[in-house]
């Protein structure tokens, strides 16, 4: 006996998938929001921090409010680089976590790098995968 309880349904469908299509990025975000306000007033370290966010995969899904959050966070990042302290770092970490800064954050937020519009089923099977329907139609059991 393999396990307890009834055998699983043959064609079980998972119903706990959540539709996240409404959270896709905003194509209409003005370029001015992607630019660090008063960039010349910030240190090179803060400018690199900003550029890292602009070039990140998660930035593709940012809406105007997310860019505003980063703009508000930039002075705090600047103050941290000028005078490091655990309070500033904790606040930076918390805000970055909400935007998906680490792998764990992205997993928790269910972010993925794949294109959501991409079809889940490929056009054909990979070469190293057996086609069981074809096998059965040819007389296999």
C-alpha positions in Angstrom: 0.0 0.0 0.0 1.5 3.3 -1.1 -0.3 5.8 1.1 -3.3 6.8 3.1 -6.5 8.2 1.8 -8.2 7.9 -1.5 -6.2 7.8 -4.7 -5.9 11.2 -6.5 -8.2 12.0 -9.3 -6.8 11.2 -12.7 -7.1 14.7 -14.1 -6.9 16.7 -11.0 -6.9 20.5 -11.6 -5.3 22.8 -9.1 -7.6 25.6 -8.3 -5.3 27.6 -6.0 -3.7 29.5 -8.9 -4.1 33.2 -8.4 -4.6 35.5 -11.4 -2.0 38.2 -11.1 -2.5 39.7 -14.6 -3.7 43.0 -13.1 -0.3 43.4 -11.4 1.6 43.5 -14.7 3.8 46.5 -15.3 2.6 49.9 -16.4 3.7 50.6 -20.0 2.6 54.2 -19.6 5.1 55.1 -16.8 6.8 58.3 -18.0 10.6 58.1 -18.4 11.0 61.0 -16.0 9.9 58.7 -13.2 12.7 56.3 -14.0 15.3 59.0 -13.6 16.7 59.9 -10.2 15.5 63.4 -9.3 18.4 65.8 -8.7 20.8 63.0 -9.6 23.9 65.2 -9.5 23.3 65.9 -5.8 23.8 62.2 -4.9 27.0 60.3 -4.4 28.2 57.8 -6.9 27.1 54.9 -4.6 23.5 56.2 -4.5 23.5 56.7 -8.3 24.7 53.1 -8.7 22.0 51.9 -6.3 19.4 53.7 -8.4 20.8 52.4 -11.7 20.7 48.8 -10.3 17.0 49.2 -9.7 16.3 50.8 -13.1 18.1 47.8 -14.8 16.5 45.1 -12.7 14.0 42.6 -14.0 11.4 43.7 -11.4 11.5 47.3 -12.6 9.6 46.0 -15.7 6.6 45.5 -13.5 6.9 48.8 -11.5 4.0 51.2 -11.6 4.3 55.0 -10.9 3.8 54.4 -7.2 6.8 52.0 -7.1 9.0 54.5 -8.8 7.8 57.2 -6.3 8.7 54.9 -3.4 12.3 54.5 -4.8 12.5 58.3 -5.2 11.5 58.7 -1.5 14.0 56.0 -0.5 17.0 57.6 -2.4 17.7 60.3 0.3 17.7 57.6 2.9 20.2 55.5 0.9 22.4 58.6 0.5 22.3 59.2 4.2 23.3 55.6 4.9 26.3 55.8 2.6 27.4 59.1 4.2 26.9 57.8 7.8 26.1 54.1 8.0 23.7 53.1 10.7 21.5 50.1 11.4 18.3 52.1 11.6 18.6 53.5 8.1 19.7 50.1 6.8 16.7 48.4 8.3 14.3 50.9 6.7 16.0 50.5 3.3 15.9 46.8 3.6 12.2 46.8 4.5 11.3 49.1 1.6 13.5 47.2 -0.9 11.9 43.9 0.3 8.5 45.2 -0.7 9.8 45.9 -4.2 11.4 42.4 -4.6 15.0 43.1 -3.9 16.2 39.5 -3.0 15.4 36.1 -4.4 13.4 35.3 -1.3 11.4 38.6 -1.7 10.6 37.7 -5.3 9.5 34.2 -4.3 7.2 35.6 -1.6 5.8 38.1 -4.1 5.4 35.4 -6.7 7.4 37.3 -9.2 8.9 35.4 -12.1 11.1 36.3 -15.0 9.0 34.6 -17.6 6.6 36.6 -19.8 3.1 36.3 -18.4 1.6 36.5 -21.9 3.7 33.6 -23.1 1.7 30.4 -23.7 2.2 27.8 -20.9 2.3 24.9 -23.4 5.1 24.7 -25.9 4.3 24.1 -29.6 6.1 20.7 -29.5 7.6 18.4 -27.0 11.4 18.6 -26.3 13.4 15.9 -28.0 14.2 14.1 -24.8 10.5 13.7 -23.7 8.4 10.7 -24.8 5.0 11.4 -26.4 2.8 8.9 -24.5 -0.3 9.7 -26.7 1.7 8.8 -29.8 3.0 5.7 -28.0 -0.6 4.6 -27.1 -1.9 5.2 -30.6 0.8 3.0 -32.0 -0.3 0.1 -29.8 1.7 0.7 -26.7 0.2 0.1 -23.3 
